[in-house]
Amino acid sequence: MGHTTHLSPPQVAPIVGRSKALESVSGARAEYEAGRFNNSVNRSYYACFQAAIFALQMEGFRALRGEWGHDFVQAQFNGQLIHRRHRYSADFRTILRDNYEVRARGDYEEQPVTEVVAARALQRAERFVRAIVRRHEDRA
């Protein structure tokens, strides 16, 4: 059996979170271009959620009781990384909530998400993920 190196979760998780966020935002774009707006807003939200987790991990934060809950991530990202540490623009403080609400509509409501709503969610996600990845590109 070959030798494998095991990295502790704090070393692995941020890299995984970054790649997941990039994959999700790419998927959101592909779904949007294919006219699948409900799925696009789902991927747009998860791109933001994964990017926020990545940003928190890169700043030394850990999951609450081992889990990155949606409310926890939003509260910590806004409270710690926007308001307290000023790592990101205050313009970002509503992106997680806005994309979460649109995702919930797309996932659970009978009425489909419109192209305009999906386009706005995608634009928010691309801007959010881009800013977070750029901030940490030399550290990830």
N, C-alpha and C positions, 0 to 999 in steps of 0.2 A: 504494500500500500504506500502511495506517495506521501510526502510530507506536505501538510497544508498549514498555512498561517491563519490563525484566528484573530480577528480584530475585535476589540470590544465594541459594543453597540454605539457609544458616542462617536467613535471614529468612523463607523460605517454609515450610520443613519443620515448625517447631513448630505453625503454624496448621493445616497439613494433618493433622498427627498428632492434634491436638485434635479436629478435625472427624471424623476416621476413628474415633477412640475413642468419640465420642458416637454416631456412626452404628452402630458395632458393638454397643454396649451396648443401643441401641434395637432393633437386629436380634435380639439375644439375648432380649430381653423378648418380642418378637413371636413368635419361634420357640418360646419356652417356652409362651406362651399358646395357640399352635396345636398344642401337644402334640408338637412335633419336638424332643425333648430332646437328642439327639445333636448336632444343629445348634446348639441353644441353648448347649451347653457350648463348642462351637467358637467361637461369637461372643463368649461371655463371656471366654474366654481372650484372644482377639485384642483385645477392648476393653481389657483390662488391659495387654497387651503394648504396644499403641499409646499408651495413656495414660502408661506408664512411659517410653517413648521421648520423648514430649512433655515430661514432667517433667525428664528428663535434659537435653534440648536447652535448655529454659528456664533450666537451671542452668549452661549453658555447655559441656556435654559433647558430644563428637562420636562418631560410630560408629567402631568398631575396623576399620581398613583399609576404610573406606567401607561397612561392613555392620553392621546392628543384629542380631546373632545372639541367639538366645533365652538362652543361658547368660550371654553378656556383659551383656545388659540386666538380667537378674535379679541378677547379681553387682554391677553398678554401682548399680542402684537400691537394693538392700539395703545395700551397703557404704558408698556415698557419701551417699545421700539419707536413709537411715534411721539408720545407725549413726554416721557421721562428722558430717554436717551437721544431723542431727535435724530434717529438714524434714517427715517423716511419722512417724506412730505406729509403734512396734515391732510392733504388731498386724498391720501390713501386710507384714511380712517373709516370710510364707509364702504370700501370696495368689497371686503369679505362679507359684510352684512347684505349689501345689495345683490351680489352674485349668489349668495345663499338663498335669498328670497326668490330670485328668478329661477334658480335651480329647483326649488321646492314646487314652484308653479309648473315648471316643465315636467317634473317627475310625477306629480300627484294630482294636478287639476285636469279637468276634462278638456278645457280650452287649450289648444296648443300655443306655444310661445310664438310670437310673430318674428319675422325676419329682422325688423328694426330692433326689437328687444334683444334678440340673439346677437346682433351686430354690436350693440352697446356693451353687452356682457363680455363679448370676445375682446373688444378694444380695451376694456378695463383689465381683463386678465393678461393680455399681452403686455400692457404697460406695467402692471404690478410684477409679473414674473421677470420681465426684462430688468427692472430696477433692482430687484433682489439678487438676481444672478450677477449682474454687473458689480454690485457692491461687494460680492464675495468671490469673484472669479479668480482672484489670485490665491485664495485660501482654501478652495474646495478641491 
